[in-house]
Amino acid sequence: MKTFDTVQGLKAHLEIERKAGKKIGFVPTMGALHNGHLSLIKKAKQECDVSVCSIFVNPTQFDDKSDLEKYPRTLEADSKLLKTESNDVIFAPTVKEVYPQGMSKGLDLKFGYLANCLEGASRPGHFDGMAQVVSRLLDIVEPDALYMGQKDYQQFAIVQSMIAQQRRPIDLVRCAIIREEDGLAMSSRNRRIPAEDRLRAPMIYRVLEGIKRNRMGLTVPELRYWGLSSLEMTGFKPIYVEIVNAKTLAPVSHLEDPDGVVALVATWLGEVRLIDNMIIS
């Protein structure tokens, strides 16, 4: 496994691989890796000749600077984990390497409602920063395929829109959520959950399962109310429980939608903000 911290070094290496006719799969991360990330690497290894994992804590997508400071930096441990999946390349650049002086960070793209609802309503500017860095990383890596997890469902939808607007010849692959044995979606934030709160954390998954299980017997407003109430009664501070169109993320009035329907949850558990989702139909 090779590690690069400069754009020039990475691009030179990947150009050799590309000229040899190899297909390049890319997994962008902010580090603090877990089995959810490794499942993306595994998928990239299955479908491509060369897997590239970036580890870069992107400052432009943190609306709360204290959250940026708290985000774990664990490059050595991450490297060891990536070796277990036989990952080929790590790209671990500095901020100055990704955003050199004088480079415009803005994107001339329109995401509209996709970026303003759900997480966008709670975290202004978050998706602009996320799209900036993913676009920049795609310019650097130039992959054939991009692998992203379903857990950040809205993020996936925005990257899908970005790739379409930029007309990039990239296959975007959505990979299933990887969960702990008790149902909690794997996340780098989970390590910040105190032990006494960790016992309650699987309630998020149970709420999503309940929405899916009861989708034929309750209306959409009833399902949302039940989900919010269930979280509140078990000590969470829910931000939203929404049931939306799987493509546009617009709220649905019924669960029979040709685009599909997804339920999404965001909630505080103590001082940790958690998200999760489930495809309902």
N, C-alpha and C positions, 0 to 999 in steps of 0.2 A: 504493500500500500504506500502510495506516494502522497506527501503533504506539501501544499504550496501556500504561500502567504502573499504572493504578488500576482497581479493580473497577467503580466508578461510571461512569468514562468508557467502558469496554468495554461494559457492559450498556446504556448509553444508545444507543451506536452500533448494537449488535445488535438492539435493540428497533425501531429505525427500519427495519432490513433485514427483520426478521421481519414487521412490519406491511405491508411491501411484498410479502409473500408469498414471500420468498426462503428457500430451504433452506440450512441452515448445517451445514457439515462441519468437524469439529474434529480436530486432530492435536496431542496433548500431547507435549512434548519437554523435555529438560533442556539443550538447546543443543548446541554443538559439532557442528553439523549436517554430514551427508554425503549421498551420493546415496541411501542407504537412506531417510533422512527425506524427501528430496525426492520419492521415489516415492510416499510417503503423501500428500504435498501434491498431486501430480499426480492421484492417484486421487480425492481429495476434490474437486478442481477439475472432474474429469470428471462426477462424480455430484451435485454440489451447486452452488448459486449463489454462496455465500460460503465461502471457506476461512479458518479461524482456526488459527494455530499458536501455542501457548504455549511460552515459553522460560523455564523456572523450575527451578533446581537445588534440589530438595526435600530439606531436611536430615533429615526424619523417616524416610527410607528408607535412610540410610547407617548401617550398624552399626559401620563403621570411620571415625572422625572424620578420620583422615589421608587416607582415600579421598575424603571430602567436600572437603577442602582442596585436593587435587590435581586435582579435576574441573575441566576447562577452562571458562572463561567467555569466550565469543567472540561477543558480541551483534552487534557491527558486521559481522563476517564472515558471521554467520548471516543477518543482514538482507539482505546482498548476494546470498547464495545463494537466499533465498526470493523475491527479486525476479525471478530467472531463471525461476521457475515461475509467475510472476504471482500469488503468494499475495496474499490480500486484507487480512488483519489479523494483526498480531503482538500477543500479550499477554505482556509481560515485567514481571511484578510483583516487588515485594520480598517477603521472608518475612513481614513485618508486614502486608502487604496481603492475602496469602493466608490467613494465620493471625492475624487481629486479636486483640488482648488480650481475654481472657475467652471466646474461642470454644473450645468443646470439640473436640478433635481426634479423639476416639474414635468408632468406628463400631460400632453394635450389629449386627454381622454375624458369621456363622459360616462359615468356609471349610474347617475341618477339615483333612483330609489334603492337600487342594490346596495349602495354605499351609505345611504342615509337612514336606513331602517335598522332594527335590531341592535347589533353591536355598534353600528355607526351612530345611532341615536345616543348611546351611552358613552361612546368614546370618540368624540369629534377629532377628525384628522387621522384616525388610526389606519383606515384603509387607503388613504392617499399615500401614507408612508409605506404601507405594505406593498402597494402596487409599484411604487418607485423602486424599492429594493429588488423585487422579483423581476421587474423589467430590466434593471441594471445587471442582475445576475444572469439573466437569459442572454443579454448582449455579450457577457463575458464567456459563458460556458458554451453557448450555441448548441444546446442538446437536441437530440431527435425526439426525446420523450421527457416529460416533466411529471413527477410523482408527488401527489399531495394527499393528505388524509382527509377523510370525511368529517372528522371531529370539528374542524374549522370550516363548517359547511358554507358559511357566507363568504369566507375568504376564497374558497374554491370557486364559487360562483363569480366573484369579481375577477379572479385570475382568468377564468374561462372567457369572460367578456373582454378583458384586456388583450388576450391572445387573438381573439376574433377581430377586435378593432385594429390591432397592429398587423394583422394578417401574417402572423408568424407560422411557419411550417413545423409546428410542434404538436405532438400527440400529448394531450393532457389526460392523465390517468388518475381517477379518484379511487383511493384505497380505503377499505373498510376500517371502522373504528376498532382499535384493540383495547380490550377491557381487562381490569383486574378480575380475580375470581369472583368477587362480590358484585361486579357490574360497573364499578366506577371507571369511567373512561380514563385511559392513561394520559397523563399530562405532566409536564415539568413542574407545574404549580403544585402537584399533589404532595411533593416533599415538604411543602410549607404548611400542610394541614396538621394542627396539633392532634395528638393521639386521641383525645376525648372527642374531637370533632370527626376524626376519620371514621369512627364507628357509624356516624350518621350519614356519611357521604354517599353511600349506595342508594339513598332515597331518590336521588336525581334520576338514576336509571329506572327505579321502580315507578316513578311518575311517568316517564316516557313509555314504559311497557304498559302501564295502566291506560294511558291515552290510546295506544294502539289496540289494546284488548277491548276497550269500551267504545270504540269508534262507531259501531253500528247502533249502540243503544242511547248515546248522548249527543246533543248538538255541539257544534264547535264552541260556542260560549260556555256551555256547561263543562266541557272538557278542560277549557282554559281555567275556569274558576276552580274546578276540582284540583288541577295541578298546582295552582298558586296556593290554595288552602292547604294541600298536603305538605308542601314545602314549609309554609309558615308554621304549621302545627308541630313540625319536627325540628324547629329552631333555625331554619334558613331565613335569609332575607332575599326573597326572589326579586330579580330585576325585570324579568319577563318570562312568560310561558306563551309561546305563539305557535299557531298552526297555519302554515303558509304554502303557497304554490312552490313546487320544488325548483322551478326555473326562475321565476320573477321575484320570489320571496314576498309577494303581496299576500295579505291575509285572505283566507278562503272562507266562504260562508257554508260550504258543505265539503265532504270528504271525497266526492267523486269528481276528480279533476283529471283531464287527459294528460297533463304535465306531471302528475304525481303530487303528493302532499307530504310535507315534512314537519315534524314537531321539533321546536328548538327551545332550550332552556338556558337562561343565564341567572346565576344566583350567587349571593355572598354566603359563605360558610365561615363564620368568624371574620377574619381579615383576608380570606382568600376568595378570589372571584373565580368561579368555575362555569364552564359551558359544556353543553352536550346536545345531542340531537338524535332523532330516529326517523327513518323513512316510514311513513304510515301507510301509504298506498302508492 
